[in-house]
């Protein structure tokens, strides 16, 4: 498969040591959704917040399959996602892919914008989505972050796993 590598441009990502921007959005699982806050999920310990493009896209499918296959749900870190997709799309995506994670629905990209990872889709006026990114949050602070600079670019799975595995 041939494709062009696209530079996503600069971003103003929330840096390590800064407070994680709070939010409440529908948290979607393969069984449905309910409004949840990041704070409520993070109250139980470290949380890995993974931003992916729209459900069903190549990068979202690959990313969540890789995270599932690596067994990140068995670590002591809560793993949740954020996507510009609707709750309906996310529920089908999670169910069809047998993904054991929850993903926040963020169709207007407000959460992605607050974390500095939203980008306009090339050549589509008014259409945006999050770039591939992950933030490790503990005690309300961003501890680590990994953010893509180009499309397609994958998360550094081994490096993230080394951090959340400790």
C-alpha positions in Angstrom: 0.0 0.0 0.0 1.4 3.4 -1.0 0.7 6.6 0.9 2.3 10.0 1.5 3.9 10.8 4.9 2.3 14.0 6.1 4.0 16.4 8.6 1.3 17.2 11.2 3.0 20.5 12.1 3.7 22.0 15.5 1.4 21.3 18.5 1.2 22.8 21.9 1.0 19.6 23.9 0.4 19.7 27.7 4.0 19.1 29.0 5.0 16.7 31.8 4.6 18.2 35.2 1.5 20.2 34.3 -2.0 19.4 35.4 -4.0 17.1 33.1 -6.9 19.1 31.7 -10.1 17.8 33.3 -13.1 16.8 31.2 -16.3 14.9 31.3 -17.4 13.0 28.1 -19.3 9.8 27.3 -17.1 6.9 28.1 -17.9 4.2 25.6 -17.5 0.4 26.0 -18.6 -2.4 23.8 -21.8 -2.5 25.9 -22.8 1.2 25.8 -21.8 4.5 27.3 -22.2 6.8 30.3 -20.8 10.3 31.1 -17.6 10.0 33.1 -15.0 12.4 34.2 -11.3 11.9 33.7 -10.9 12.7 37.4 -13.1 9.9 38.5 -11.1 7.4 36.4 -7.8 8.8 37.5 -8.7 8.7 41.2 -7.9 5.0 41.4 -4.3 5.4 40.3 -2.2 6.0 37.1 -4.1 6.4 33.9 -2.9 6.2 30.3 -5.0 8.4 28.0 -4.6 7.4 24.4 -5.7 9.7 21.6 -6.4 8.0 18.2 -8.0 9.1 15.0 -11.6 8.2 14.2 -12.8 4.7 15.0 -12.3 2.3 12.1 -9.3 4.3 10.7 -6.1 2.4 10.0 -4.2 4.0 12.9 -7.0 3.6 15.4 -7.6 -0.1 14.5 -3.9 -0.8 14.6 -3.3 1.1 17.8 -6.1 -0.5 19.8 -5.3 -4.0 18.5 -1.6 -3.6 19.5 -2.6 -2.3 23.0 -5.1 -5.2 23.3 -2.6 -7.8 22.1 0.1 -6.5 24.5 -2.3 -7.0 27.4 -2.1 -3.5 28.7 -5.4 -4.0 30.5 -3.5 -6.3 32.9 -1.1 -3.6 34.2 -1.9 -1.4 37.2 -2.6 1.5 34.9 -6.1 2.3 33.7 -6.0 2.6 29.9 -8.7 4.7 28.1 -8.9 6.4 24.8 -10.2 9.6 23.2 -11.6 9.7 19.7 -13.5 12.2 17.6 -16.0 9.5 16.8 -19.5 9.4 18.1 -20.6 7.0 20.9 -22.4 4.8 18.3 -19.3 4.4 16.1 -17.1 3.7 19.1 -19.4 1.1 20.6 -19.4 -0.8 17.3 -15.6 -0.4 16.9 -14.9 -1.8 20.4 -17.4 -4.6 20.0 -16.2 -5.6 16.5 -12.5 -5.5 17.5 -13.0 -7.2 20.9 -11.2 -4.3 22.6 -11.5 -4.4 26.4 -11.0 -0.7 26.9 -13.2 2.4 27.2 -12.9 5.3 24.8 -14.2 8.8 25.4 -16.3 10.2 22.6 -15.0 13.7 21.7 -16.7 14.5 18.4 -16.1 18.3 18.7 -12.4 17.6 19.6 -12.6 19.7 22.8 -10.5 17.3 24.8 -8.0 16.9 21.9 -7.7 20.6 21.7 -7.2 21.0 25.5 -4.3 18.5 25.3 -2.8 20.2 22.2 -3.2 17.2 19.9 -6.0 18.2 17.5 -5.1 18.7 13.9 -7.0 19.6 10.7 -7.3 16.8 8.2 -5.3 17.5 5.1 -7.5 19.0 2.4 -10.8 18.9 4.3 -12.0 22.3 5.5 -13.5 22.2 9.0 -12.7 18.5 9.6 -10.3 17.7 12.5 -9.3 14.8 14.6 -6.7 14.0 17.3 -3.2 13.0 16.3 -2.0 9.7 17.7 -0.8 10.5 21.3 -0.6 9.1 24.8 -0.4 10.8 28.2 0.4 9.1 31.4 -1.5 10.9 34.2 -0.9 10.3 37.9 -2.2 12.4 40.8 -3.8 14.8 38.4 -0.5 15.6 36.6 0.8 14.6 33.2 3.8 12.4 34.0 4.9 11.5 30.4 3.6 12.1 26.9 4.2 10.6 23.5 2.8 12.6 20.5 3.0 11.8 16.8 4.6 14.5 14.6 3.6 13.0 11.2 1.1 10.7 9.6 1.4 7.8 9.8 3.5 7.4 12.9 3.0 4.8 15.6 3.2 5.1 19.3 6.5 3.9 20.8 4.8 0.8 22.3 7.9 -0.7 24.0 8.8 2.6 25.7 5.2 3.1 26.9 5.0 -0.5 28.1 8.2 -0.1 30.0 6.8 2.9 31.9 3.3 1.5 32.7 4.7 -1.9 33.5 6.7 -0.4 36.4 
